Amino acid sequence: MKHWHLDQLDWDSFDPSRVDPDILAVVKAASVVERNGVDYAVYLNHVFSDDADFQEAADNWAIEEVQHGDALGRWSMLADPKWDYPEAFERYRSTFHIDLNTTHSVRGSRTGELIARCMVETGTSSFYSSLADATDEPLLKTICKLIAADEYRHFKLFYDHMHRYLKREKLGPWTRTRIALGRITESEDDELASAFYTTNEPASLQYDRKRCIAGYMSRAMKAYRQKHIDRVTGMVFKTIGFKPHSRLHAWVSKGVYALIRQRQRSFAKTAIRLGA
C-alpha cells in the first residue's frame, strides 16, 4: 500500500533557480533505477515461489519503487524540460537487464537474498536522506524525504523476513557480513553506470562503465555527511548481527566516511579526465 501519492505533492512549489546540475544528473539516473523495481519483484517472486506472504510484500514494494521513479522522473522533466523520462527509461531497459528466469537466489540462500535487499534499502534510505539535505530545491527536498522514509520501511520489511528465514538457514554473522559486503561493493557495477549513461549521455556516445560510474559516484557521494554514514553503518551492523551504537560501530562509521570522501575525490578526477 502506498503511503503517499504523486498528486499529493505540491508540484507548483518547484523552483528552477534552486536546481543543482550535479544533483539533477544523479536524480535522472536514480529515476530509472527506481522505476525498474518491477523486474526485481519478478526475480524475487521466482526465488520465493512458495512463500505467498513474501511475494505479496515484494509486489507492494515494487509498486512503491515505481512511484519513486515516477516522482523523480517528473521532477527531472521540470528541471530539464528537454529531457524525456519515459524515453530514458526505455533506453535504460534496453541497456541493463537482470536474470528473470532464475529460481534460486544469486546470494546462495533466501536469507542471503534478504540480506542483500537490506543492504540496498540501507543504501537508498541514506542516499535520499543525503540528497534531501543537499538540495535547496523545495519540491525535490520533499520528494527525497518521502522516498527516504519509504526505503527505511522497506529495510524493515526485508529485515523481518530475513529473520524468519534465518531461523531455518542459520547463517552466522561472518557469513552474513560477507554477503552484505559483497552487495555493497556491487554499487559500482553496471546498474548505476548504465543508468547514468542512458539518462545523461547521448546514445551516439559509446558506453564506458568506468566513465559513467565516475560520473555518477563523483556527484552522488558529494551529498553524504557523517550523520548519514552513522545511520548506514548502524543498519548494516543490525543486519549482520553486530551491535549498533557501539565503539566498533563509531570507529567503522568514521572510517567509512573517510573512505567515501577519498573515493569521491578519486571519482571526480576520473570523471574530469574521461569527460563524464
Beta strands, then each sheet from edge to edge (+ up, - down):
end
